[in-house]
Amino acid sequence: MAGNHHPAPSRWSLWADVVRSLFRALGSWRREIGGSRGRWLVMAAPLAFLIAFFAIPFLFVLKISLATPVLGQPPYSALFNWATDGTLSLTMAFGNYAALLADPLYVDAYLNSLRFALVSTAFCLLLGWPIAYGIARASPVGRVFLLVLVILPFWTSSLLRSYALIGILRGNGLLNQLLLGLGVIDQPLEILHTDLAVYIGIVYNYLPFMILPLVANLMRLDFTLLEAAADLGARPWQALLRVTIPLSLPGIIAGSLLVFIPAVGEFVIPDLLGGPDSLTIGRVLWTEFFTNRDWPRAAAVAVAMLALIVIPIMVFEYVQGRRDNRGAG
């Protein structure tokens, strides 16, 4: 009885299949390595820049923060010392960091810096979000014109802009003269050399850093979603709270970080516009470095400030990444 009979594969066909499989695996491996190499080549320049201008200088600052002040050049002790018998000793002083918690001056400076940065970031967000939304909804020509107006202050040094605010906020300045002329006030307001002047200066100088990321985010927003929300019965304020603001959250986070991080270490604005009570960590750093000549203490202040900013951001990114992964899963 005849049946279906498939001839057994020959030895040469088996070897041919093995060779083809090896070549396919080799091609896949080469494509994977090539793609990985391409990614590393793209990342090489930014990584080299960060290592050269951030990581290495930070290590130098960290080393200085673990030293003790001495009279000489440089004005701090060495961490590594060679003894006469050829042994190498490591000497680290952690008293600089302990002094940051023991002395209320540094604690107040950190708290004031955080307060100035947080309040200024909140005001930048409250002012910048409506401006960014208006720019995103404008016509292409109007959008370019409005963006130029936002970027225009960058064409002038922030130091000159801060000096200009002195002329505006002082007792006989432009703002008080205007309010007196309109009859709003009877006597000049004391704005200059107060915390309010510091808030005004930081918001004025950093507002574009909030607007530009928000504009980039809102321009990618599908505004037909607002029409769909209106068709479903949502009122404008409900569509704003449930559609527009949640979708603009990446721009809000980016703009807030761009404002908050440099505002924490701001020195020029509190020094020019603030009073004696407007003590910030930037002013403390200047005093320790150039007045007291205590480089180890100043370096410890800088390292602690960096940790105060970076560690919460890293924790937030970690929590956000885990939340995104759970949502994707």
Secondary structure as GFF3:
##gff-version 3
##sequence-region A 1 329
A	DSSP	alpha_helix	11	50	.	.	.	ID=ss1
A	DSSP	pi_helix	51	55	.	.	.	ID=ss2
A	DSSP	alpha_helix	56	65	.	.	.	ID=ss3
A	DSSP	beta_strand	80	82	.	.	.	ID=ss4
A	DSSP	beta_strand	88	90	.	.	.	ID=ss5
A	DSSP	alpha_helix	95	102	.	.	.	ID=ss6
A	DSSP	alpha_helix	104	137	.	.	.	ID=ss7
A	DSSP	alpha_helix	140	151	.	.	.	ID=ss8
A	DSSP	three_ten_helix	152	155	.	.	.	ID=ss9
A	DSSP	alpha_helix	158	169	.	.	.	ID=ss10
A	DSSP	alpha_helix	174	182	.	.	.	ID=ss11
A	DSSP	alpha_helix	195	219	.	.	.	ID=ss12
A	DSSP	alpha_helix	224	231	.	.	.	ID=ss13
A	DSSP	alpha_helix	236	239	.	.	.	ID=ss14
A	DSSP	pi_helix	240	244	.	.	.	ID=ss15
A	DSSP	alpha_helix	245	247	.	.	.	ID=ss16
A	DSSP	alpha_helix	249	264	.	.	.	ID=ss17
A	DSSP	alpha_helix	268	273	.	.	.	ID=ss18
A	DSSP	alpha_helix	281	286	.	.	.	ID=ss19
A	DSSP	pi_helix	287	291	.	.	.	ID=ss20
A	DSSP	alpha_helix	295	328	.	.	.	ID=ss21
###
